[in-house]
Amino acid sequence: MKKIIYSVCLLLLTSCVFAANQTPVTLDKVVAVVNNEIITSSQLNLRIAQAKQQLKAQNIQAPAADVLKQQVLQLMINQTLQLQTAKQANISVTDAELQQAVQNIAQSENISTKELFAGAEKAGISSTALLQDLKNQLIVNKLQRAAVSSHVVVRPAEIDAYLRTVASQNKGTQYHLQDIVIALPEDPTPDQIAAAERHAQHLIEQINKGADFKALAAAESSGPEAMQGGDLGWRSLAGWPVQYAKAVQNLSIGQVSEPIRTSDGIHILMLAGVSAGQDDTDPTKLRQQISDMLFKRKFEEQLYIWQQQLRDTAYIKIMQ
């Protein structure tokens, strides 16, 4: 049941918005205005409670209350902006698509849809709210595919170049990485870059002195895996960007990398584990793995830029 509750909380945190047809509670404090919509204190508090449940389920220490509040509020603002954009573009989800998504989630957890909804109820989330949040996430996914995915291309020459760098080394070995991202704007100034690098070095010092990496990621990272403690999972070198792969090969388990600059910010990587295995990947599968990795990296970079552009053109007011 703990796993089901975690999955439900994760779904809701990736769709941190309130239903468009929800009526604010009388006298409920407004914490943010996003174009023509509001986010209220009760809506924010609900998402914070869900974030705490998710972190607890993963044995990750929750950030300080004010830090967690800002993390969750920014997620809610980003998602609200994307739903507004999707509405303007007439993007919708059919009942059949929604039901298929519910079945997919249940199957991924090896449970029935009835057990999925029961887990949501146990977490204090009604079936109606769960379906609405899932529908919102599906709409946003469609919007992101239209706005970002359609413009991302991986060329054969890029795969060839990657194969010449790191993919031919230790192909059978799997690396488990965790990540903290210090965000940078689309066109950062030298001062902004220097400030982000200083902050990254400060975090590295804390980690080297014994600070918990996952807790720092939850509190400090702007990456999409922040609420999972920055966990990027297991991949072979072929599955990581070149900069990550090069850093990984020089780390021991538990060590962190020096700051790594990418288009979306400054990254701090920790090598959480290594698993040696037999290299049974045929060339065709290996090229597909590399293609998938390059596409994912490009997509995440372009998604970050696109989300920043949405924010730059929106009216956003956070109440003090």
Backbone torsions as a table, in degrees:
resi	resn	phi	psi	omega
1	MET	NA	-35.5	178.6
2	LYS	-59.4	-39.7	179.3
3	LYS	-65.8	-39.0	179.2
4	ILE	-64.7	-45.7	179.8
5	ILE	-60.4	-41.5	177.6
6	TYR	-60.1	-44.3	-178.9
7	SER	-63.0	-41.2	179.0
8	VAL	-64.9	-45.1	179.4
9	CYS	-62.9	-39.7	178.6
10	LEU	-62.0	-43.2	177.9
11	LEU	-59.5	-46.0	-176.8
12	LEU	-68.1	-34.9	179.7
13	LEU	-71.7	-27.1	176.5
14	THR	-82.9	-4.7	174.6
15	SER	-129.4	51.4	-172.8
16	CYS	-72.3	79.3	177.0
17	VAL	-144.7	167.1	174.3
18	PHE	-104.4	151.8	-178.6
19	ALA	-62.0	140.3	-176.0
20	ALA	-63.0	-27.7	-177.2
21	ASN	-94.9	9.5	-179.7
22	GLN	-79.5	134.1	179.7
23	THR	-95.6	124.7	-179.7
24	PRO	-58.8	143.1	177.4
25	VAL	-66.7	140.3	-179.7
26	THR	-55.7	133.3	179.6
27	LEU	67.8	9.1	176.3
28	ASP	-67.3	131.0	-176.1
29	LYS	-69.2	136.2	175.4
30	VAL	-84.9	125.3	-179.6
31	VAL	-103.2	-20.2	177.9
32	ALA	-159.1	149.7	173.7
33	VAL	-117.9	128.6	-179.7
34	VAL	-123.9	100.7	-172.3
35	ASN	54.6	-113.3	-176.7
36	ASN	-102.4	15.1	-179.7
37	GLU	-122.3	157.9	179.7
38	ILE	-119.1	155.5	169.8
39	ILE	-117.4	126.7	-175.7
40	THR	-100.2	166.5	-179.7
41	SER	-61.6	-40.2	-179.1
42	SER	-66.8	-37.2	177.8
43	GLN	-66.3	-42.7	178.6
44	LEU	-65.1	-43.4	-179.0
45	ASN	-62.6	-36.4	177.3
46	LEU	-62.3	-44.8	-179.5
47	ARG	-67.8	-35.1	177.9
48	ILE	-64.6	-41.5	178.4
49	ALA	-61.8	-40.1	178.2
50	GLN	-66.7	-37.5	177.9
51	ALA	-63.6	-41.4	179.1
52	LYS	-63.6	-40.0	177.8
53	GLN	-62.4	-42.1	-179.3
54	GLN	-63.8	-45.8	-179.3
55	LEU	-64.1	-41.2	179.4
56	LYS	-62.8	-39.6	-179.7
57	ALA	-63.4	-23.8	-179.8
58	GLN	-102.0	6.5	-178.2
59	ASN	59.1	38.5	177.4
60	ILE	-108.0	128.8	178.4
61	GLN	-65.4	129.9	179.8
62	ALA	-69.9	145.1	176.1
63	PRO	-64.3	171.2	173.5
64	ALA	-55.5	150.7	-173.5
65	ALA	-53.9	-43.9	-178.0
66	ASP	-69.4	-32.6	178.8
67	VAL	-70.1	-46.5	179.4
68	LEU	-61.7	-39.5	178.9
69	LYS	-58.7	-45.5	-180.0
70	GLN	-67.9	-39.4	178.5
71	GLN	-58.8	-49.6	-176.6
72	VAL	-69.0	-40.0	-179.8
73	LEU	-62.2	-40.8	178.8
74	GLN	-64.7	-37.5	175.1
75	LEU	-61.2	-42.6	-179.2
76	MET	-65.0	-40.8	179.3
77	ILE	-64.3	-46.9	180.0
78	ASN	-59.8	-43.8	-177.4
79	GLN	-70.5	-37.0	177.6
80	THR	-62.3	-43.7	177.7
81	LEU	-59.3	-41.6	-178.5
82	GLN	-69.9	-36.5	176.8
83	LEU	-66.3	-37.8	176.8
84	GLN	-62.9	-42.5	178.8
85	THR	-64.4	-40.6	178.9
86	ALA	-64.0	-39.1	179.1
87	LYS	-63.3	-41.8	178.5
88	GLN	-64.1	-30.7	-179.4
89	ALA	-89.9	5.3	179.5
90	ASN	58.8	37.7	176.9
91	ILE	-88.6	129.1	-177.7
92	SER	-139.2	174.7	179.6
93	VAL	-129.6	133.8	179.7
94	THR	-81.7	162.5	177.0
95	ASP	-60.7	-36.8	180.0
96	ALA	-64.9	-41.4	178.5
97	GLU	-64.6	-39.6	179.8
98	LEU	-65.3	-45.5	-179.6
99	GLN	-65.2	-37.2	177.5
100	GLN	-64.1	-39.3	178.6
101	ALA	-64.3	-40.8	177.0
102	VAL	-60.4	-45.4	179.4
103	GLN	-63.6	-39.2	179.7
104	ASN	-63.0	-42.5	179.2
105	ILE	-63.9	-45.3	-180.0
106	ALA	-61.4	-44.3	-180.0
107	GLN	-63.3	-38.3	-179.7
108	SER	-64.9	-25.4	178.9
109	GLU	-99.7	2.4	-179.0
110	ASN	58.0	42.2	177.4
111	ILE	-132.5	168.1	175.9
112	SER	-84.7	163.7	176.5
113	THR	-63.8	-32.4	177.7
114	LYS	-62.4	-42.1	178.6
115	GLU	-67.3	-34.7	177.8
116	LEU	-61.6	-47.6	179.9
117	PHE	-67.7	-35.1	177.3
118	ALA	-64.1	-39.7	177.0
119	GLY	-63.8	-38.4	177.2
120	ALA	-64.0	-43.9	179.3
121	GLU	-60.9	-39.9	179.2
122	LYS	-63.8	-32.1	178.2
123	ALA	-82.4	3.2	178.3
124	GLY	85.1	20.6	-176.4
125	ILE	-117.0	120.2	-178.5
126	SER	-70.3	159.2	177.8
127	SER	-60.8	-37.5	179.2
128	THR	-62.3	-44.6	179.8
129	ALA	-65.8	-40.4	179.4
130	LEU	-62.5	-44.8	179.8
131	LEU	-65.1	-39.0	179.4
132	GLN	-65.0	-43.2	179.8
133	ASP	-66.7	-38.9	177.7
134	LEU	-65.6	-41.0	177.6
135	LYS	-61.1	-42.9	177.7
136	ASN	-59.8	-42.7	-179.3
137	GLN	-65.3	-39.1	177.9
138	LEU	-64.0	-39.7	177.9
139	ILE	-62.7	-45.0	179.8
140	VAL	-64.1	-39.9	177.7
141	ASN	-59.4	-42.4	177.5
142	LYS	-62.6	-42.6	179.4
143	LEU	-62.1	-44.5	-178.9
144	GLN	-64.5	-38.4	176.8
145	ARG	-62.7	-41.1	-178.9
146	ALA	-70.6	-39.7	-173.8
147	ALA	-86.1	-28.5	-172.4
148	VAL	-120.7	-54.9	-173.3
149	SER	-57.4	-38.3	-176.8
150	SER	-65.9	-15.4	-179.0
151	HIS	-103.8	2.1	-179.3
152	VAL	-99.3	124.9	-178.8
153	VAL	-129.3	134.0	173.6
154	VAL	-110.9	117.5	-177.0
155	ARG	-92.5	150.0	178.6
156	PRO	-53.2	-36.4	-179.3
157	ALA	-63.0	-31.7	178.2
158	GLU	-69.3	-39.0	177.3
159	ILE	-65.0	-42.5	178.8
160	ASP	-60.6	-42.9	-179.2
161	ALA	-64.1	-39.5	178.6
162	TYR	-65.7	-42.5	178.7
163	LEU	-58.9	-32.6	-178.9
164	ARG	-76.8	-14.1	-175.8
165	THR	-97.3	-72.6	-172.1
166	VAL	-121.6	-19.4	-171.5
167	ALA	-64.8	-22.6	-178.5
168	SER	-83.7	-4.6	-176.7
169	GLN	-102.5	131.5	174.7
170	ASN	49.4	45.5	-174.0
171	LYS	-62.2	-26.9	-177.8
172	GLY	-86.0	-7.2	-176.8
173	THR	-89.6	135.0	178.2
174	GLN	-103.4	139.8	-178.9
175	TYR	-122.1	131.8	178.5
176	HIS	-102.7	117.5	-175.9
177	LEU	-117.5	148.7	169.8
178	GLN	-121.6	152.7	-167.5
179	ASP	-140.4	135.9	168.2
180	ILE	-116.9	129.0	-178.5
181	VAL	-112.6	123.6	171.8
182	ILE	-97.6	111.1	-171.9
183	ALA	-67.7	147.9	171.7
184	LEU	-128.0	148.9	175.3
185	PRO	-67.2	172.1	-175.5
186	GLU	-58.7	-44.0	178.4
187	ASP	-123.4	77.8	-174.4
188	PRO	-69.3	146.9	174.7
189	THR	-81.5	162.3	176.0
190	PRO	-55.5	-37.2	179.2
191	ASP	-65.6	-40.0	178.9
192	GLN	-65.9	-40.2	178.1
193	ILE	-64.6	-45.2	-179.6
194	ALA	-62.2	-40.0	179.7
195	ALA	-65.5	-40.8	179.0
196	ALA	-65.8	-40.0	178.7
197	GLU	-66.3	-38.3	177.4
198	ARG	-64.3	-42.1	179.4
199	HIS	-64.2	-39.9	178.1
200	ALA	-62.0	-43.6	179.0
201	GLN	-63.4	-36.9	177.7
202	HIS	-63.4	-41.9	178.7
203	LEU	-66.5	-39.3	178.1
204	ILE	-61.3	-41.7	177.7
205	GLU	-60.8	-41.7	178.8
206	GLN	-62.9	-43.5	-180.0
207	ILE	-63.5	-44.0	-179.6
208	ASN	-65.4	-20.9	177.2
209	LYS	-91.5	2.5	175.2
210	GLY	113.5	-0.2	178.6
211	ALA	-63.0	144.9	-178.8
212	ASP	-74.9	122.9	-175.9
213	PHE	-62.2	-45.4	-176.9
214	LYS	-62.8	-40.7	179.2
215	ALA	-65.2	-40.3	177.8
216	LEU	-65.3	-39.1	178.7
217	ALA	-62.2	-43.6	179.5
218	ALA	-63.1	-33.1	-177.2
219	ALA	-87.9	-32.0	-168.0
220	GLU	-114.9	-26.9	-170.6
221	SER	-76.3	142.9	173.5
222	SER	-99.4	3.6	-178.2
223	GLY	-74.8	159.8	-178.6
224	PRO	-65.3	-17.0	-179.3
225	GLU	-96.9	12.5	-175.6
226	ALA	-54.9	-45.4	-177.5
227	MET	-76.9	-0.3	170.5
228	GLN	-107.4	19.8	-179.8
229	GLY	71.5	22.3	179.8
230	GLY	75.3	16.7	-175.2
231	ASP	-73.1	119.4	179.1
232	LEU	-97.7	-7.3	178.3
233	GLY	86.7	-167.7	-177.3
234	TRP	-104.5	135.5	173.2
235	ARG	-152.2	159.0	169.9
236	SER	-77.7	172.1	178.4
237	LEU	-57.4	-33.2	179.4
238	ALA	-63.9	-19.8	-178.0
239	GLY	-92.2	-3.5	-179.2
240	TRP	-109.5	150.4	172.6
241	PRO	-56.9	153.8	-176.4
242	VAL	-53.4	-44.4	-178.3
243	GLN	-62.3	-39.0	178.7
244	TYR	-67.7	-45.9	-176.8
245	ALA	-60.5	-41.8	179.1
246	LYS	-65.0	-39.7	179.4
247	ALA	-67.8	-39.9	-177.8
248	VAL	-59.0	-41.0	-174.9
249	GLN	-66.4	-16.9	-179.3
250	ASN	-103.1	5.8	-176.7
251	LEU	-106.9	149.8	167.2
252	SER	-99.1	159.9	-179.5
253	ILE	-58.6	129.5	-178.7
254	GLY	94.8	-11.7	178.7
255	GLN	-85.3	156.6	176.9
256	VAL	-114.4	154.1	-179.1
257	SER	-81.7	166.3	165.3
258	GLU	-70.7	161.3	179.7
259	PRO	-56.0	134.6	179.9
260	ILE	-115.4	120.7	-178.5
261	ARG	-88.6	126.6	171.9
262	THR	-130.1	-177.5	-176.6
263	SER	-68.4	-21.2	-178.0
264	ASP	-102.1	-0.1	176.6
265	GLY	149.5	-159.8	179.3
266	ILE	-106.2	128.0	-177.5
267	HIS	-109.3	141.4	169.8
268	ILE	-118.0	120.8	-178.4
269	LEU	-106.5	142.1	169.7
270	MET	-118.5	134.4	173.9
271	LEU	-85.4	107.1	-175.6
272	ALA	-89.0	-20.4	-179.3
273	GLY	-174.7	158.7	177.4
274	VAL	-135.5	135.7	178.8
275	SER	-132.3	113.0	179.0
276	ALA	-77.8	144.6	179.8
277	GLY	-154.3	173.3	179.7
278	GLN	-81.5	137.8	179.1
279	ASP	-86.1	97.3	179.8
280	ASP	-114.9	20.9	-179.4
281	THR	-82.2	122.1	178.2
282	ASP	-78.5	160.5	-174.4
283	PRO	-55.4	-37.8	-178.9
284	THR	-66.3	-45.0	178.5
285	LYS	-65.2	-38.3	179.8
286	LEU	-62.7	-44.2	178.8
287	ARG	-62.7	-37.3	179.2
288	GLN	-67.5	-39.1	177.3
289	GLN	-60.9	-44.6	179.9
290	ILE	-65.5	-42.0	178.3
291	SER	-59.9	-43.8	179.5
292	ASP	-63.3	-42.4	-179.9
293	MET	-64.0	-46.0	-179.7
294	LEU	-63.5	-39.2	178.3
295	PHE	-63.7	-45.8	-179.6
296	LYS	-60.0	-43.4	-179.6
297	ARG	-64.6	-45.7	179.0
298	LYS	-63.1	-41.4	-179.9
299	PHE	-60.6	-47.0	-178.4
300	GLU	-63.3	-38.7	178.6
301	GLU	-65.2	-45.8	-179.3
302	GLN	-70.2	-34.1	177.8
303	LEU	-63.8	-42.0	178.7
304	TYR	-61.0	-46.1	179.8
305	ILE	-62.4	-44.5	-179.1
306	TRP	-62.5	-42.6	178.9
307	GLN	-64.3	-37.7	176.6
308	GLN	-64.2	-39.5	178.1
309	GLN	-64.5	-39.3	176.0
310	LEU	-58.9	-44.6	-179.0
311	ARG	-66.9	-37.5	-178.1
312	ASP	-64.6	-29.4	-177.0
313	THR	-99.4	2.5	-177.1
314	ALA	-101.9	161.4	171.2
315	TYR	-95.3	112.8	180.0
316	ILE	-127.6	124.3	176.9
317	LYS	-129.9	119.8	176.6
318	ILE	-99.2	123.5	-177.3
319	MET	-77.2	141.7	179.9
320	GLN	-85.3	NA	NA
